[in-house]
């Protein structure tokens, strides 16, 4: 009798599952129905093109220091240093490169030293290693510094830390700096995550701004000076991007996409990055060592289908979770020694159903909370690193206490230096 009852329950469950689509199926259908970018792209000019079209004569007779990398190209795809070297009566004296190198050739954290193999270029100096701020000697005889790097709008992306240190160095020696601005690719009207507490300042969090901070590099540079976040401020000029407004995604412009760093290969990765990068502060693989970093996460001890079901049942806006398995490997220029190298990781892939409603930071916190709940024996925090990424210790404390995501967010709301995930930008950035 008991066996008959069990068989009846099993058959009923199967029939019910077949007749009613799962939340995962429903959301996946929504993702498949999501609208593509508009066919009529918006005409946008980056600061480098505006400089060349309208201000090139102002460079005449100057010794230039250029802070850039492979993303610093004109709309035609020509590297900025090439066009500057071709300008008459302009001396490109030195090029400074940030993390990942001048050509985007280095993985995260990899140090670079340039030698004699770049003889056709001016001196190239890496600002990612022992020296992260130009010295007075490096800036000797320089009349003007140009900064031209594509950022992605996330606080822990180190290009903006380099920008502030270069600005400070410029201020100390009295050299003006021009920021050749570019769009914030993940829009400028969305803000996510807590403000950084300055006692946790690091190279992955250099200013008291939210994780997704809603500014261009030029706007941030102006804020840095207005709020006196560096010890010495230079004379600053912003060569503004034209045609772009804060409500525009990068793929709605006519600009060519150049991967800003090896592990941000496309716009969708940049969209998920503000929340998924938090996994770097844990023993969960954030997908490095694959060609889908930050879009897929996992660990050998996770059940992919269980985690996908749990995450889909949260009904988080704008995102679907698909069970996946993958094996992180060493990929030159992307990841030399990823977590769980050569081990099978089971987990989830994020599929953006509607990017206008997707909240990456909230999704990242929910994911950490659920994995913490499902795998308490296996899940581990790298507390110091997670605090640096989050910007305060409230997330670590909440996870250690087993708080729900809602309770963690309530604790953030009580903090003087935090705010709700749907924030008033004017409140965060006063005039």
C-alpha positions as CSV (number, residue, x, y, z in Angstrom):
1,X,0.0,0.0,0.0
2,X,2.8,2.4,0.9
3,X,4.6,1.6,-2.3
4,X,1.4,2.2,-4.3
5,X,1.0,5.6,-2.6
6,X,4.6,6.6,-3.4
7,X,4.2,5.7,-7.1
8,X,1.0,7.7,-7.2
9,X,2.7,10.8,-5.7
10,X,5.6,10.5,-8.1
11,X,3.3,10.2,-11.2
12,X,1.2,13.1,-10.0
13,X,4.4,15.2,-9.5
14,X,5.6,14.4,-13.0
15,X,2.3,15.2,-14.6
16,X,2.0,18.5,-12.7
17,X,5.5,19.5,-13.8
18,X,4.7,18.6,-17.4
19,X,1.5,20.6,-17.4
20,X,2.8,23.7,-15.6
21,X,5.9,25.5,-16.9
22,X,8.5,26.2,-14.2
23,X,9.5,29.7,-13.1
24,X,12.8,29.0,-14.9
25,X,11.0,28.2,-18.1
26,X,8.7,31.2,-17.9
27,X,11.6,33.6,-17.3
28,X,13.7,31.9,-20.1
29,X,10.8,32.6,-22.5
30,X,10.9,36.2,-21.3
31,X,14.6,36.4,-22.0
32,X,14.1,35.0,-25.5
33,X,11.5,37.7,-26.1
34,X,13.7,40.6,-24.9
35,X,14.0,43.4,-27.4
36,X,17.3,43.7,-29.4
37,X,19.2,47.1,-29.4
38,X,17.6,49.6,-31.7
39,X,18.5,49.5,-35.4
40,X,19.0,53.3,-35.5
41,X,22.1,53.8,-33.4
42,X,22.8,57.1,-31.7
43,X,25.7,59.1,-33.1
44,X,28.3,59.6,-30.4
45,X,31.8,61.0,-30.4
46,X,34.4,60.2,-27.7
47,X,36.6,62.8,-26.2
48,X,39.6,61.8,-28.3
49,X,37.6,62.5,-31.5
50,X,36.3,65.8,-30.1
51,X,39.9,66.7,-29.3
52,X,41.1,65.9,-32.7
53,X,38.2,67.7,-34.5
54,X,38.0,70.8,-32.3
55,X,41.1,71.2,-30.1
56,X,44.1,69.7,-31.8
57,X,45.7,73.2,-32.3
58,X,45.8,73.6,-28.6
59,X,48.3,70.7,-28.4
60,X,50.8,72.4,-30.6
61,X,54.3,72.9,-29.1
62,X,53.4,70.7,-26.0
63,X,55.2,67.7,-24.5
64,X,52.4,65.2,-23.8
65,X,52.0,62.4,-21.3
66,X,49.3,60.0,-22.3
67,X,47.5,57.6,-19.8
68,X,45.8,55.0,-21.9
69,X,45.4,51.4,-23.0
70,X,44.1,49.4,-25.9
71,X,40.6,50.9,-25.3
72,X,41.8,54.4,-26.2
73,X,41.0,54.3,-29.8
74,X,39.3,56.8,-32.2
75,X,35.9,56.1,-33.7
76,X,37.8,54.8,-36.7
77,X,39.6,52.3,-34.4
78,X,43.0,54.0,-34.6
79,X,45.0,54.0,-31.3
80,X,45.1,57.4,-29.7
81,X,48.9,57.4,-29.4
82,X,49.2,56.8,-33.2
83,X,47.2,59.9,-34.1
84,X,49.0,62.0,-31.5
85,X,52.3,60.9,-32.8
86,X,51.3,62.0,-36.3
87,X,50.2,65.5,-35.2
88,X,52.6,68.3,-36.3
89,X,54.5,70.1,-33.5
90,X,53.2,67.7,-30.8
91,X,55.7,65.6,-28.8
92,X,54.2,62.5,-27.2
93,X,56.8,62.1,-24.6
94,X,55.6,59.2,-22.4
95,X,52.7,56.7,-22.3
96,X,51.4,55.4,-18.9
97,X,49.4,52.2,-18.9
98,X,47.0,50.9,-16.2
99,X,46.2,47.3,-15.0
100,X,46.2,44.8,-17.9
101,X,48.8,46.8,-19.9
102,X,48.9,49.1,-22.9
103,X,47.6,46.4,-25.2
104,X,45.2,44.7,-22.8
105,X,47.6,41.8,-22.8
106,X,47.8,40.9,-19.0
107,X,45.4,39.1,-16.8
108,X,44.0,40.6,-13.6
109,X,46.8,41.3,-11.1
110,X,49.6,40.4,-13.5
111,X,52.5,42.9,-13.3
112,X,54.0,44.3,-16.5
113,X,57.4,45.8,-17.3
114,X,58.1,47.2,-20.8
115,X,61.5,46.8,-22.4
116,X,63.1,47.6,-25.7
117,X,60.5,45.8,-27.7
118,X,58.4,48.9,-28.2
119,X,61.1,51.0,-30.0
120,X,58.6,52.5,-32.4
121,X,56.7,54.1,-29.4
122,X,57.7,56.7,-26.8
123,X,58.7,55.5,-23.4
124,X,55.9,53.2,-22.0
125,X,55.6,53.0,-18.2
126,X,53.3,50.6,-16.4
127,X,51.3,52.1,-13.4
128,X,50.4,48.6,-12.2
129,X,53.1,47.1,-10.1
130,X,55.5,48.7,-7.5
131,X,54.8,52.1,-9.0
132,X,51.1,53.1,-9.3
133,X,51.5,56.8,-9.3
134,X,53.8,58.7,-11.7
135,X,56.9,60.3,-10.1
136,X,58.1,63.8,-10.6
137,X,61.0,62.4,-12.6
138,X,58.6,60.6,-14.9
139,X,56.7,63.8,-15.5
140,X,59.8,65.9,-16.1
141,X,59.4,68.3,-19.1
142,X,55.8,67.2,-19.5
143,X,53.4,70.2,-20.3
144,X,50.1,68.3,-20.4
145,X,48.6,65.0,-19.4
146,X,45.9,63.3,-21.4
147,X,43.8,60.5,-19.9
148,X,41.9,58.3,-22.3
149,X,40.6,54.9,-21.1
150,X,37.2,53.3,-21.5
151,X,35.8,52.6,-18.0
152,X,32.8,50.3,-17.2
153,X,31.2,52.2,-14.3
154,X,32.1,49.9,-11.4
155,X,34.0,51.2,-8.4
156,X,36.4,48.3,-8.1
157,X,37.5,48.6,-11.7
158,X,41.1,49.9,-11.2
159,X,41.3,52.3,-14.1
160,X,39.6,55.0,-12.1
161,X,42.0,54.4,-9.2
162,X,44.9,55.0,-11.6
163,X,43.1,58.2,-12.9
164,X,43.0,59.6,-9.4
165,X,46.6,58.9,-8.7
166,X,47.7,60.4,-11.9
167,X,45.6,63.5,-11.1
168,X,47.2,63.8,-7.8
169,X,50.7,63.5,-9.3
170,X,49.7,66.2,-11.8
171,X,48.6,68.5,-9.0
172,X,51.8,68.0,-7.1
173,X,54.0,69.1,-10.0
174,X,51.6,71.7,-11.5
175,X,50.8,70.0,-14.8
176,X,47.2,70.3,-16.2
177,X,45.3,67.2,-17.1
178,X,42.6,66.7,-19.7
179,X,40.2,63.8,-19.4
180,X,39.1,62.6,-22.9
181,X,35.7,61.3,-21.8
182,X,33.9,58.2,-22.9
183,X,30.4,56.9,-22.2
184,X,29.5,54.9,-19.1
185,X,28.7,51.7,-21.0
186,X,26.2,50.4,-18.4
187,X,24.3,53.7,-18.4
188,X,24.7,56.7,-16.1
189,X,21.2,56.8,-14.5
190,X,21.4,53.5,-12.5
191,X,23.2,53.4,-9.1
192,X,23.7,50.2,-7.1
193,X,25.4,49.2,-3.9
194,X,26.8,50.9,-0.8
195,X,29.1,53.9,-0.6
196,X,32.7,52.9,0.2
197,X,33.8,53.8,3.8
198,X,37.2,55.4,3.4
199,X,38.8,53.3,6.2
200,X,38.5,50.5,3.7
201,X,40.1,52.4,0.8
202,X,42.2,50.3,-1.5
203,X,43.2,50.1,-5.2
204,X,39.9,48.3,-5.9
205,X,37.9,51.0,-4.0
206,X,39.6,54.4,-4.0
207,X,36.6,56.8,-3.5
208,X,33.5,57.0,-1.4
209,X,31.2,56.2,-4.3
210,X,28.6,53.3,-4.8
211,X,29.7,50.1,-6.6
212,X,27.8,51.1,-9.7
213,X,28.3,54.8,-9.6
214,X,26.6,56.2,-12.6
215,X,29.3,58.6,-13.9
216,X,31.7,58.9,-16.8
217,X,35.4,59.1,-16.0
218,X,35.3,62.8,-16.7
219,X,32.4,63.4,-14.3
220,X,34.1,61.3,-11.7
221,X,37.3,63.3,-12.1
222,X,35.4,66.5,-11.5
223,X,33.8,65.0,-8.4
224,X,37.2,63.9,-7.1
225,X,38.4,67.5,-7.2
226,X,35.1,69.0,-5.9
227,X,35.1,66.6,-2.9
228,X,38.9,66.9,-2.4
229,X,39.4,63.1,-2.5
230,X,43.0,63.5,-3.5
231,X,45.7,65.4,-1.7
232,X,46.7,67.7,-4.5
233,X,44.3,68.7,-7.3
234,X,45.5,69.6,-10.8
235,X,44.0,72.0,-13.3
236,X,41.4,69.8,-14.9
237,X,39.7,70.0,-18.2
238,X,37.2,67.5,-19.5
239,X,36.9,67.0,-23.3
240,X,33.3,65.8,-23.1
241,X,31.7,62.9,-25.1
242,X,29.0,64.2,-27.4
243,X,25.7,62.6,-28.3
244,X,25.6,60.3,-25.3
245,X,23.1,60.8,-22.5
246,X,22.8,58.9,-19.2
247,X,19.9,56.7,-20.3
248,X,21.9,55.2,-23.2
249,X,23.5,51.7,-23.2
250,X,26.7,51.4,-25.1
251,X,25.3,49.2,-27.8
252,X,22.7,51.9,-28.5
253,X,25.5,54.1,-29.8
254,X,27.5,53.8,-33.1
255,X,30.8,53.4,-31.2
256,X,32.8,50.2,-31.8
257,X,33.0,48.0,-28.7
258,X,36.5,47.3,-27.5
259,X,36.8,45.0,-24.6
260,X,38.0,47.3,-21.7
261,X,39.9,44.4,-20.1
262,X,40.4,40.7,-20.8
263,X,37.6,39.4,-18.6
264,X,35.0,42.0,-19.8
265,X,34.6,40.7,-23.4
266,X,31.2,42.2,-24.1
267,X,28.6,44.6,-22.7
268,X,26.5,42.0,-21.0
269,X,29.5,41.0,-18.9
270,X,30.0,44.6,-17.9
271,X,26.3,44.7,-16.8
272,X,26.6,41.6,-14.5
273,X,30.1,42.5,-13.3
274,X,29.2,45.0,-10.4
275,X,27.4,42.1,-8.5
276,X,29.2,39.1,-9.7
277,X,32.7,40.5,-8.9
278,X,31.7,40.1,-5.3
279,X,32.3,36.4,-5.6
280,X,36.0,37.1,-5.8
281,X,35.7,37.6,-2.0
282,X,34.6,33.9,-1.6
283,X,35.6,30.4,-2.6
284,X,33.1,30.4,-5.4
285,X,34.5,30.5,-8.9
286,X,33.4,33.7,-10.6
287,X,34.0,32.1,-14.0
288,X,37.6,33.2,-14.6
289,X,39.4,30.6,-16.6
290,X,36.5,30.4,-19.0
291,X,35.3,32.5,-21.9
292,X,32.2,33.5,-20.0
293,X,33.7,35.1,-16.8
294,X,31.1,36.6,-14.4
295,X,28.3,35.3,-16.5
296,X,28.7,31.8,-15.0
297,X,29.7,30.9,-11.4
298,X,30.2,27.7,-9.6
299,X,32.2,25.3,-7.4
300,X,32.8,21.5,-7.4
301,X,30.5,21.2,-4.3
302,X,27.5,23.0,-5.7
303,X,24.5,21.2,-7.2
304,X,23.8,23.2,-10.4
305,X,20.1,22.3,-10.7
306,X,19.3,23.0,-7.0
307,X,21.0,26.4,-7.1
308,X,19.3,27.4,-10.4
309,X,15.9,26.4,-8.9
310,X,16.5,28.4,-5.7
311,X,17.7,31.5,-7.6
312,X,14.9,31.4,-10.1
313,X,12.3,31.0,-7.3
314,X,13.5,34.3,-5.9
315,X,11.9,36.0,-9.0
316,X,14.7,38.5,-9.2
317,X,13.9,41.2,-11.8
318,X,15.4,40.9,-15.3
319,X,17.5,37.7,-14.9
320,X,17.2,34.0,-15.5
321,X,19.5,31.3,-14.0
322,X,20.5,28.3,-16.0
323,X,22.3,25.3,-14.5
324,X,25.8,24.8,-16.0
325,X,29.0,22.9,-15.5
326,X,32.4,24.1,-16.6
327,X,36.1,23.6,-16.0
328,X,38.3,26.6,-15.3
329,X,41.7,26.5,-17.1
330,X,44.7,28.8,-17.5
331,X,44.0,31.2,-20.4
332,X,46.9,33.4,-21.4
333,X,46.0,37.1,-20.9
334,X,42.8,36.2,-19.1
335,X,43.5,34.0,-16.0
336,X,46.7,32.3,-15.1
337,X,45.6,30.4,-12.1
338,X,41.8,30.5,-11.7
339,X,39.9,29.1,-8.8
340,X,39.4,25.3,-9.1
341,X,41.8,25.1,-12.0
342,X,41.2,21.9,-14.0
343,X,38.3,20.9,-11.8
344,X,34.7,20.6,-12.8
345,X,32.6,23.4,-11.4
346,X,28.8,23.1,-11.2
347,X,26.7,26.3,-10.8
348,X,24.6,28.7,-12.8
349,X,24.8,30.9,-15.8
350,X,23.1,34.3,-15.7
351,X,20.9,35.1,-18.6
352,X,19.7,38.8,-18.7
353,X,16.0,38.9,-19.5
354,X,15.6,42.6,-19.2
355,X,18.7,44.7,-18.5
356,X,16.6,47.8,-17.7
357,X,15.3,46.0,-14.5
358,X,18.2,43.8,-13.7
359,X,20.1,44.8,-10.5
360,X,23.5,43.2,-10.5
361,X,24.5,44.1,-6.9
362,X,21.2,42.8,-5.4
363,X,21.6,39.6,-7.5
364,X,25.1,39.1,-6.2
365,X,24.1,39.5,-2.6
366,X,21.1,37.1,-3.1
367,X,23.5,34.6,-4.6
368,X,25.9,34.8,-1.7
369,X,23.1,34.5,0.8
370,X,21.6,31.4,-0.9
371,X,24.9,29.6,-1.3
372,X,25.7,30.4,2.3
373,X,22.4,28.8,3.3
374,X,22.6,25.8,1.1
375,X,26.3,24.9,1.6
376,X,27.3,26.2,5.1
377,X,30.1,23.6,5.5
378,X,31.7,24.3,2.1
379,X,31.1,28.0,1.5
380,X,33.9,30.3,2.7
381,X,34.5,34.0,2.8
382,X,37.7,35.8,2.0
383,X,36.7,38.5,4.5
384,X,39.3,41.2,3.9
385,X,38.9,41.1,0.2
386,X,35.1,41.0,0.3
387,X,35.1,44.0,2.6
388,X,37.3,45.9,0.2
389,X,35.0,45.1,-2.7
390,X,31.8,45.9,-0.8
391,X,33.2,49.0,0.8
392,X,32.2,48.2,4.4
393,X,31.9,45.2,6.7
394,X,28.1,44.9,6.8
395,X,27.9,42.2,4.1
396,X,30.5,40.1,5.7
397,X,28.8,40.5,9.1
398,X,25.4,39.6,7.6
399,X,26.7,36.5,5.9
400,X,28.5,35.3,9.0
401,X,25.3,35.7,11.0
402,X,23.2,33.9,8.4
403,X,21.0,36.9,7.6
404,X,18.6,36.9,4.7
405,X,19.2,39.3,1.9
406,X,16.3,41.4,3.0
407,X,17.8,41.7,6.5
408,X,21.2,42.6,5.1
409,X,19.7,45.3,3.0
410,X,17.8,46.7,6.1
411,X,21.2,46.8,7.9
412,X,22.6,48.7,5.0
413,X,19.7,51.2,5.3
414,X,20.6,51.9,8.9
415,X,24.2,52.6,8.1
416,X,25.1,56.3,7.7
417,X,27.2,55.5,4.7
418,X,24.8,53.3,2.9
419,X,21.5,53.8,1.1
420,X,18.7,51.9,-0.6
421,X,19.5,50.2,-3.9
422,X,17.2,52.6,-5.7
423,X,19.0,55.8,-4.8
424,X,18.5,59.4,-5.7
425,X,21.6,60.4,-7.6
426,X,21.3,64.0,-6.6
427,X,21.4,63.0,-3.0
428,X,24.6,61.0,-3.5
429,X,26.4,63.5,-5.6
430,X,25.6,67.0,-4.2
431,X,26.1,70.1,-6.4
